[in-house]
Amino acid sequence: SGFMFNVEAGESGISMSSIYYRHFTGTVDVKIFTAPGSYADIQRDESAWTQIGFQRITVDGAEYLRVDFEPIDVGPNEVRAFYIHSTGQLLVQQIEADPIAEDDYISIRNNGRYIGSVEFGPGQVGYAWNGRIGYSVQVPDSPENDSPTKSPTSPPSKAPTLAPT
């Protein structure tokens, strides 16, 4: 099964580096894909997506699992699509809330798309995945006209120091 969802960055922008998800039991392959913008216009267009993560796992129960990947920057107020695909069964649920989750830096929008067993296959909107996102907040560049750090208050001395008594 699979799940597509959109992440919207706040005014600072974010850098995502991991996705946590829950999975039912079994030995499965899990792939993570991403694409700029919303998944809505590229749901079935495999060429529009970039695979950023893969793991083969054996799950004993419905537990949280994490896939790490090279950081993906999502600029201020930008939207980026993500797709988790498994050869097994992801834990998803139908949900009405929009956004599903948010804080000052990130918003995970509803109308996520649940996909059956065929990668990039037919699906149904109105779902949420049970997981988390690992991210850091982008720090804006300092203006070019900032002055460098101030010099020390007194220059270093070349005189020898006194021997201990």
N, C-alpha and C positions, 0 to 999 in steps of 0.2 A: 504494500500500500504506500501511498505518498501523501504529502501535504504541501501546498503552496500558500505562501503568505507574504504580506508586504510589511516592511519596516520603514517608518518615517522618522528621520532625525529631527531633533529640535534645532533651536537657533545656533547652537554651538557646533553641531556636527558630531559624529561618533566614528569610532574605529572598532568594527566587530571582529572577534577572533575565535569565537566558539558558539556552538549551538548544543543545548541539552534537549533531550527528548525522552519520552517513555515508550517502552516497547514490550509486547507480550513475549512469552517464552519461545525459545528456538535458536538455531544457528542461522544467522542471516547476514546479508551484505547491505550496508547502508551507504547511500551517496548523498552528498549535499551539493546543490547547484545554486547559482546566483545570476541575476541579470539586472541591469539598470532599469529604473522605472517600475511600474506595476506589472504583476503577472497577468493581469486581465487580457492584455492584447497578445500575449505570447504563450498562453497555456499549453498549446500542443506543438509549438515551434521549437523543437529540440536545438536547432542551430542558434537560437537566440540566447541560450543558457551556457554558462561556464561551470564545469564541475570543479569544486574547491575542496572537497573532502570525501574520504572513503574509509570505511572500516568494516571488517568481518567480526561479528560478535556472537557469543553464545550467551543467551539471557535465561536465567533461572526463574525469574518472576518479573512482574511489571515494575521495572526499576528505571531510574534516571541514568542515561548514558550521555557521554559528551563527545562531540567531534570538534577537534581544534583545526584551524586553518590559518593560512597567512592572513594578516589583518586586511579587512575590506573597509575602505573609507566610504562613509555615507555623509556627504556634505550637508551644510546647514539647510534645513527644510526640504531635503531631497527624499525621494522614495526609492527603495531598492527591494526587489523580489528575491525570495528564497524558496527553495524546494527541497524537501527531505524525501528521499525515496528509499524504500526497504523491500527486500524480497520476502519479508514477513509482514507482521501486522503492527503498525504504529498505534499508539493510544491517542485517539482523537475524540472529540465530542461536538455535538451541535450546540451552538451558543448564540445568544441574541446581542450580547454586549458589544458596543463599539465605542472606543477601542477596547480590545481584550485586556490590554495592560499598557500602562504608560507611566512615565515620570517626567522630570524636567528636561530630559535629554533624548528620549526615545518613545515612540508610540507604535504598538503592534496592532494593526488594523484588523477588523473583522472582515467577514466575507472571504475567509480563507477557503481554499479549494481542496477537498478530499479527492484523491485519485485512487482507483483500484489497483490491481496488480500489474497492469501494463504501464511501463515507464512513459510519461508524457501522454497517457491515455485519457479516456473519458473520465469526467469527475463531476462533483457536485459542490456548490458553494454553501456557505453558512456554517462552516466548521472551524474549530480551533484545535491546535495541537497542545499537548500537555508538556511544556518545557520551559526553558529559560534561554536567554541570550547573554553571552559574555562580551562586554564592550568596555571601551574607555572613551572619555570625552576628549574631543580634539581641542587643543590649546591654540588660540589664534596667534598668528605671527605678530611680533612687536613692530610698531611703526618704524620705518627706516630713519626717522629723524630723532629717535631716542638717543640720548647721550650715553657713552659707555660708562661703566662703573667708575666711581670716583677713585682717585689715587689715595694711597694710605695717608693718614694724617701726618706721620713723620717717616722720612725715608729710613731704610735699614742702615745700621751702623756697621763700619768695617773694623771698629775697635774690638780688641779681644774682650771676652767676658771675664769677670773676676773668678778666680779659683774658689771652690767651696772652702769654708773654714771649719 
